[in-house]
Amino acid sequence: MTGQLVNNEDIATELDISHLVIEDDTPVDNFQSAKQQRLLVEPLYASWLPGVPFIVDSNIGLFYATKQDPLLPDTFLSLNLQMPADWSQKQNRSYFVWEFGKVPEVCIEIVSNRKGNELGSKKNDYARIGIAYYVVFDPLQQLQGEDELNGKLLQAWALTAGQYVAMPEPFWLQTVGLGLTLWDGEFEGQSSTWLRWCDRVGTVIPTGAERADRLAKRLRAMGVNPDEI
């Protein structure tokens, strides 16, 4: 049921969304989570060429029913759809499943405390609405000792017959054409272990800055000063 619209009695069948709160201006992130989310979003727009349109973003409400509270994935990826152009329209400013016609393929949660219930209600909700891949990254090992993470920083599940089944490492999301890997390095001046998208052989999808740096190094090796171009 990859990317399918949920077939559930709760699914929205009406277009009136005037009662839905889509922006509450409440800050929810810490610095680490905010940087990690940027590292999961920017590289795909800068360097990934899947051959189909896609949307990847963070902290956007995922509305799957008009009478249910939205889900709020730390990061999601949805393929084969276009970003709405007119943001003055309320239905274009959040991820309304009935507007896009499908749920995202991937939802990622970044653990910041033990209150997020990433292995409980969130996981169940994502499975119920048909998210093909669910990923939990626990950079501070807040969930160390939990049965489903086994003290690991990263775990991923694939939806099979309506239930999530733990994926083996390396984590390759077959229907998406991307992998996920842990990467030790510096991002925005901060050295840490980060969650990165990668290709089939484990090479991380570069940020725009990384691509520019690689190009500059190649030009210098050819005797060309990149600052003069």
C-alpha positions in Angstrom: 0.0 0.0 0.0 2.9 2.3 -0.7 1.8 5.9 -1.1 -1.8 5.0 -1.2 -4.7 7.1 0.1 -6.0 5.6 3.3 -9.2 3.5 2.9 -10.7 4.3 6.3 -14.0 5.6 7.6 -12.0 8.5 9.2 -10.5 9.7 5.9 -11.7 13.1 4.8 -14.4 13.3 2.2 -15.3 16.9 2.6 -13.4 20.0 1.4 -14.3 22.3 4.3 -11.1 22.8 6.3 -12.0 26.1 7.9 -12.0 24.5 11.3 -8.6 23.0 11.1 -5.6 24.7 12.8 -2.6 24.3 10.5 -0.2 26.8 12.0 0.1 27.3 15.8 3.5 29.1 15.8 4.6 26.9 18.7 8.3 26.1 18.7 8.9 22.4 19.0 12.6 21.8 18.2 16.0 22.0 19.8 19.1 23.1 17.9 20.2 19.5 17.2 16.9 18.4 15.8 16.5 21.5 13.7 20.0 21.0 12.1 19.2 17.3 11.5 16.0 18.2 9.8 17.7 20.6 7.5 20.3 17.9 6.6 17.5 15.6 5.6 15.7 18.2 3.4 18.3 20.4 1.6 20.5 17.7 0.0 17.5 16.1 -1.8 16.6 19.5 -3.4 20.2 20.3 -4.1 21.5 17.0 -5.4 18.9 14.2 -5.9 17.5 13.6 -9.3 14.9 10.8 -9.0 13.2 11.6 -12.3 9.9 12.4 -10.7 8.7 15.5 -8.7 8.8 15.2 -5.0 8.3 17.0 -1.7 10.5 16.7 1.3 10.1 18.8 4.4 10.0 19.0 8.1 7.4 19.8 10.8 4.6 20.2 8.3 1.2 19.0 9.5 0.1 15.7 7.9 -3.7 15.9 7.8 -5.3 12.6 6.9 -8.8 13.2 8.3 -10.8 16.3 9.1 -11.9 15.0 12.5 -8.5 13.8 13.6 -5.5 15.7 14.8 -2.7 15.8 12.2 0.5 13.8 12.5 3.7 15.9 12.6 6.7 14.0 11.2 10.0 15.5 11.9 10.7 14.9 8.2 8.7 13.3 5.4 9.3 12.5 1.7 6.5 12.1 -0.8 7.1 11.2 -4.5 5.2 11.9 -7.7 3.5 15.2 -6.7 4.1 18.9 -7.2 4.3 21.6 -4.5 1.2 23.7 -4.7 1.9 27.1 -6.2 -0.7 29.3 -4.5 0.2 29.4 -0.8 -2.5 32.0 -0.1 -4.9 29.1 -0.1 -5.2 27.2 3.2 -5.4 23.8 1.5 -2.0 24.4 0.0 0.0 25.2 3.1 0.0 21.8 4.8 0.0 18.2 3.7 -3.7 17.4 3.2 -3.9 13.8 2.0 -7.2 14.4 0.2 -5.6 17.3 -1.7 -2.4 15.4 -2.7 -4.2 12.1 -3.3 -1.7 10.1 -1.4 0.3 9.8 1.8 4.1 10.3 1.9 6.3 7.3 1.3 8.7 8.0 4.2 8.2 9.5 7.7 11.2 10.1 10.0 11.1 10.8 13.7 14.1 12.3 15.5 14.0 11.4 19.2 14.6 14.4 21.5 13.1 13.0 24.7 11.2 10.0 26.0 7.8 11.6 25.7 7.5 11.4 21.9 6.1 7.9 21.9 7.9 7.2 18.6 7.7 3.4 19.2 4.1 3.5 20.4 1.2 5.6 19.1 3.2 7.4 16.4 4.4 4.2 14.9 0.9 2.7 15.0 -0.6 5.9 13.4 1.8 5.9 10.6 1.1 2.2 9.9 -2.6 2.8 10.0 -2.6 5.5 7.4 -0.2 3.6 5.1 3.2 5.1 5.4 5.5 2.7 3.5 8.6 3.4 5.6 8.9 4.6 9.1 12.3 5.6 10.5 13.4 6.5 14.1 16.7 8.2 14.7 17.8 8.4 18.4 21.0 10.5 18.3 21.2 10.8 22.1 20.0 7.2 22.7 17.0 8.4 24.7 15.4 5.1 23.9 18.4 2.9 24.8 17.2 -0.4 26.0 13.8 -0.3 24.2 13.2 -3.6 22.7 12.6 -2.3 19.2 15.7 -0.2 19.0 18.1 -2.5 21.0 20.2 0.4 22.0 20.8 1.5 18.4 20.8 5.0 17.0 18.8 4.1 14.0 16.0 1.7 13.1 13.6 1.5 10.1 10.5 -0.4 9.4 8.7 -1.3 6.1 5.0 -1.7 5.9 4.0 -5.3 5.1 0.3 -6.4 5.1 -0.6 -3.4 7.2 2.1 -4.0 9.9 5.6 -2.6 10.3 8.4 -5.1 9.9 11.9 -4.2 11.0 14.3 -3.7 8.1 17.8 -5.1 8.1 20.9 -2.9 7.7 21.8 -1.3 5.4 18.5 0.6 5.2 17.6 0.7 1.6 14.1 2.0 0.8 13.5 0.1 -2.4 10.3 1.8 -3.7 11.8 5.2 -3.0 15.3 4.6 -4.5 17.1 6.0 -1.5 18.9 4.7 1.5 19.5 6.0 5.0 22.9 5.9 6.8 24.7 7.3 9.8 27.4 9.7 9.0 30.1 11.2 11.2 31.1 14.7 10.1 30.5 18.4 10.4 27.4 20.1 9.3 26.8 23.9 9.8 29.8 24.0 12.0 28.7 21.2 14.3 30.5 17.8 14.4 28.3 14.9 15.3 26.8 11.7 14.1 24.1 12.6 11.6 21.3 10.8 9.7 21.9 11.1 5.9 20.2 10.0 2.8 22.5 7.8 0.6 22.6 5.9 -2.7 22.6 2.2 -3.2 26.3 1.8 -2.3 26.1 4.0 0.8 27.4 7.3 -0.6 25.6 10.2 1.1 23.6 12.6 -1.0 25.6 15.8 -0.8 24.4 19.1 0.4 24.7 22.1 -2.0 27.7 23.3 -0.1 29.4 19.9 -0.4 28.8 19.8 -4.1 30.3 23.3 -4.5 33.3 22.3 -2.4 33.9 19.2 -4.6 33.7 21.3 -7.7 36.1 23.9 -6.4 38.6 21.1 -5.5 38.3 19.6 -9.0 38.9 23.0 -10.6 41.9 23.7 -8.5 43.3 20.3 -9.4 43.0 21.5 -13.1 44.8 24.7 -12.3 41.7 26.8 -12.4 40.9 29.3 -9.6 37.2 28.8 -8.9 37.0 32.3 -7.5 37.8 33.7 -10.9 35.0 31.9 -12.7 
